[in-house]
Amino acid sequence: MPAKSKAQQRAAGAALAAKRGETSKSDLYGAAREMYDTMTEEELEDYAATDHDGLPEKKD
């Protein structure tokens, strides 16, 4: 399932980086922390790989 907004895509990217050990989990907050705790690495990859073009900044 692709991300529905740019903010959601960025949060997934941050959570994915933490899952992979590239950044610290303690650096995450808000949606990124929740995504880290509830989603698999594969799900995060799908969200993070969404193209920015045509996406709103925030989801309605």
N, CA and C of each residue as an Amber inpcrd file, in Angstrom:
protein
   180
   0.8460000  -1.1690000   0.0000000   0.0000000   0.0000000   0.0000000
   0.8990000   1.2420000   0.0000000   0.7400000   2.1190000  -0.9570000
   1.5910000   3.3140000  -1.0070000   1.1470000   4.3700000   0.0010000
   2.0710000   5.2460000   0.3400000   1.7600000   6.3530000   1.2550000
   0.7620000   7.2880000   0.6030000  -0.0660000   7.9420000   1.4140000
  -1.0900000   8.8400000   0.9060000  -0.6950000  10.3040000   1.0150000
   0.4550000  10.5980000   1.6210000   0.9290000  11.9760000   1.7380000
   2.4510000  11.9860000   1.8500000   3.0240000  13.1620000   1.6100000
   4.4720000  13.3050000   1.7360000   4.9100000  13.0930000   3.1810000
   4.1200000  13.5830000   4.1250000   4.4580000  13.4290000   5.5410000
   4.4800000  11.9500000   5.9350000   3.5160000  11.1920000   5.4460000
   3.4500000   9.7640000   5.7440000   4.6490000   9.0360000   5.1200000
   5.0400000   9.4420000   3.9340000   6.1800000   8.8190000   3.2580000
   7.4740000   9.0940000   4.0270000   7.6400000  10.3330000   4.4990000
   8.8510000  10.6830000   5.2540000   8.8930000   9.9500000   6.5960000
   7.7500000   9.8360000   7.2700000   7.6950000   9.1230000   8.5480000
   8.0640000   7.6550000   8.3530000   7.5810000   7.0650000   7.2770000
   7.9150000   5.6640000   6.9890000   9.4050000   5.5140000   6.7210000
   9.9950000   6.4690000   6.0260000  11.4300000   6.4230000   5.7680000
  12.2480000   6.5030000   7.0380000  11.8250000   7.3660000   7.9550000
  12.5300000   7.4880000   9.2390000  12.3980000   6.2010000  10.0490000
  11.1860000   5.6220000  10.0800000  10.9630000   4.3790000  10.8160000
  11.7690000   3.2320000  10.1970000  11.8350000   3.2020000   8.8810000
  12.5890000   2.1610000   8.1950000  14.0760000   2.2670000   8.5160000
  14.6100000   3.4690000   8.5380000  16.0200000   3.6660000   8.8760000
  16.3070000   3.1550000  10.2890000  15.3950000   3.3980000  11.2160000
  15.5740000   2.9200000  12.5880000  15.4810000   1.3980000  12.6460000
  14.5450000   0.8040000  11.9030000  14.4130000  -0.6650000  11.8770000
  15.6950000  -1.3120000  11.3690000  16.3250000  -0.6650000  10.4160000
  17.5530000  -1.2090000   9.8310000  18.7830000  -0.9040000  10.6640000
  18.6310000  -0.1140000  11.7260000  19.7470000   0.2080000  12.5930000
  20.5820000   1.3790000  12.1150000  20.1040000   2.0980000  11.0990000
  20.8450000   3.2390000  10.5610000  20.7120000   4.4750000  11.4450000
  19.6030000   4.5630000  12.1800000  19.3920000   5.6410000  13.1510000
  18.8640000   5.0240000  14.4340000  18.8140000   5.8170000  15.4760000
  18.3510000   5.3270000  16.7730000  16.8380000   5.4090000  16.8960000
  16.2460000   4.4110000  17.5240000  14.7940000   4.4200000  17.7700000
  14.4100000   5.6150000  18.6300000  15.3040000   6.0440000  19.5130000
  14.9970000   7.1750000  20.4000000  14.8870000   8.4950000  19.6420000
  15.3740000   8.5410000  18.3880000  15.2490000   9.7390000  17.5640000
  13.8610000   9.8670000  16.9480000  13.0650000   8.8000000  16.9910000
  11.7420000   8.8130000  16.3840000  10.7050000   9.3940000  17.3330000
   9.7110000  10.0510000  16.7540000   8.5830000  10.5570000  17.5390000
   7.3490000  10.5840000  16.6520000   6.1860000  10.6840000  17.2630000
   4.9360000  10.7890000  16.5230000   4.6560000   9.5800000  15.6530000
   4.2580000   9.8680000  14.4110000   3.8610000   8.8180000  13.4800000
   5.0120000   7.8570000  13.1790000   6.2300000   8.3700000  13.0850000
   7.3740000   7.5060000  12.7880000   7.5740000   6.4760000  13.8940000
   7.4200000   6.8760000  15.1440000   7.5710000   5.9350000  16.2730000
   6.4690000   4.8810000  16.2260000   5.2510000   5.3070000  15.9420000
   4.1400000   4.3630000  15.8750000   4.3400000   3.3780000  14.7150000
   4.7910000   3.8720000  13.5780000   5.0550000   2.9940000  12.4340000
   6.1520000   1.9890000  12.7750000   7.1940000   2.4440000  13.4560000
   8.2910000   1.5670000  13.8570000   7.7710000   0.4140000  14.7090000
   6.8680000   0.7330000  15.6370000   6.3600000  -0.2640000  16.5710000
   5.3450000  -1.2310000  15.9580000   4.6180000  -0.7970000  14.9250000
   3.4920000  -1.5960000  14.4400000   3.6580000  -2.1940000  13.0520000
   4.6590000  -1.7690000  12.2850000   4.7770000  -2.2300000  10.9000000
   6.0440000  -3.0560000  10.6990000   5.9810000  -3.9410000   9.7270000
   7.1470000  -4.7470000   9.3760000   8.0700000  -3.9350000   8.4700000
   9.2870000  -4.4100000   8.3110000  10.2390000  -3.7280000   7.4370000
   9.7210000  -3.6830000   5.9990000   9.0780000  -4.7550000   5.5540000
   8.5460000  -4.8020000   4.1950000   7.4440000  -3.7590000   3.9920000
   6.5570000  -3.6100000   4.9790000   5.4950000  -2.5960000   4.8900000
   6.0910000  -1.1930000   4.8580000   7.0890000  -0.9690000   5.6840000
   7.7410000   0.3420000   5.7120000   8.4330000   0.6400000   4.3880000
   9.0530000  -0.3770000   3.7900000   9.6940000  -0.1890000   2.4880000
   8.6750000   0.2510000   1.4390000   7.4910000  -0.3630000   1.4670000
   6.4370000  -0.0270000   0.5150000   6.0100000   1.4280000   0.6730000
   5.7960000   1.8640000   1.9060000   5.3970000   3.2500000   2.1600000
   6.5200000   4.2120000   1.7990000   7.7300000   3.8980000   2.1860000
   8.8590000   4.8050000   1.9720000   9.2140000   4.9350000   0.4930000
   8.9210000   3.9260000  -0.3040000   9.2650000   3.9400000  -1.7200000
   8.2630000   4.7110000  -2.5760000   7.1720000   5.1810000  -1.9880000
   6.1550000   5.9190000  -2.7300000   6.7420000   7.1900000  -3.3290000
   6.4310000   7.4430000  -4.5920000   6.9010000   8.6370000  -5.2770000
   6.2020000   9.8750000  -4.7120000   6.9500000  10.9410000  -4.4800000
   6.4160000  12.1930000  -3.9290000   5.4700000  12.9250000  -4.8750000
   5.7140000  12.8100000  -6.1630000   4.9730000  13.6020000  -7.1400000
   3.4710000  13.3840000  -7.0350000   2.7360000  14.4760000  -6.9130000
   1.2880000  14.4250000  -6.8590000   0.7060000  14.1520000  -5.4900000
   1.5320000  13.9230000  -4.4820000   1.0260000  13.6740000  -3.1400000
   0.8100000  14.9840000  -2.3990000  -0.2470000  15.0670000  -1.5950000
  -0.4050000  16.2650000  -0.7580000   0.6170000  16.2450000   0.3760000
   0.8720000  17.4050000   0.9700000   1.8170000  17.4750000   2.0870000
   1.3080000  16.6490000   3.2610000   0.0300000  16.8040000   3.5860000
  -0.5850000  16.0300000   4.6720000  -1.8730000  15.3890000   4.1820000
  -2.1860000  14.2600000   4.7600000  -3.3930000  13.5140000   4.4270000
  -4.6120000  14.1970000   5.0470000  -5.7120000  14.2660000   4.3010000
  -6.9460000  14.8850000   4.8420000  -7.5700000  14.0430000   5.9120000
